[in-house]
Amino acid sequence: MTSTTKFDAAFLIQYSSPELRALVEAVTVELKKREAGDVAAARAKIHAIAQDLGVTVAELVGKPKAQQPKVAMRYRNPTDATQEWTGRGRQPKWVAGALAAGAALPSLEIPGYVAAAK
């Protein structure tokens, strides 16, 4: 049976509820075994391809994308110190409100903040 094959479940009507539960358990166990076998076979194919090419699997699949370093907070709400902003992306409402009230953006900077050299 393939994933596109239709399955006629009409024959299941002959089973009791406990028998169906046992069938579900048996199918679940068999499915896990087959999926583990499929993964093992795929790994073996990948290793064989890498070996044929004379490269490692890591070289074959490439390196994972490096994690971006966490960006330091640059601005803090003077009336609520729990609200901070890195200065990237859309301005939070508290920043927009402070700017609308006449505050200058540098006045919201966290004391001691030093911009990274580019």
QUIFENGI-V651844 format. One record per run of one state. SS is the DSSP state (alpha for helix, beta for strand, coil for the rest). FROM is the first residue (numbers start at 0). TO is the last residue. Records with the same first field share a line. If there is no record, write none. Layout:
BEGIN
SS: FROM-TO / FROM-TO
END
This chain:
BEGIN
coil: 0-7 / 14-15 / 53-55 / 61-73 / 77-78 / 85-91 / 100-103 / 109-117
alpha: 8-13 / 16-52 / 56-60 / 92-99 / 104-107
beta: 74-76 / 79-84 / 108-108
END
